[in-house]
């Protein structure tokens, strides 16, 4: 028990630069208090003392503002920072070295009794403030969930989920790449406070910019074709229709194409 308490204190001091001493962590960190009381409630729950486990969890909620169901499973060195408004459901599983910020909900969407209804966080997951992780699925190791994200589907290991509903911003890192870069990550790049990942652009924004660039390129290409045809003085014979073979001015046709391309660009 005391060994795990020492681990928890060391993890808090490592991840929170505001923690100045062991005494300050022990007396002023509600996340630590909630986890210690949860261990008591969890032990009661698994011994069949269900009411006592729930009552202990309610005492912890009253004292800390953090509600952890006594049936939830927490790993080692879990850090709940600030903590007010955190809710962790009965069948939630939280792996070692996870970090959870204030206002997070690990909730269930099923009403089936006895079934696993809540998410599983694998090792090293960071859940930003106000995020909601809802459903029975897995958030992969070292994944990050941005603040106020609403996650309703699995997140791959090493990925970052943002938005409502959440989208994957960074894809999972291949295991071979993760092994090669493991030493570098341990040097200080592994922990991202509040799940903020540097240089991570929104995929929707990237898609819109890609469409704009494509429309711009098409318009430029059309200008080049029109200029070349004007230099050559070229004309093309239209396909024979009902009225016979009328000649169509290719310059006018290209101008129409150019107008459509620019109109599409303005709509984007």
Order of alpha helices (4+ residues) and beta strands (2+ residues): alpha-alpha-alpha-alpha-beta-beta-beta-beta-beta-beta-beta-beta-beta-beta-beta-beta-beta-beta-beta-alpha-alpha-beta-beta-alpha
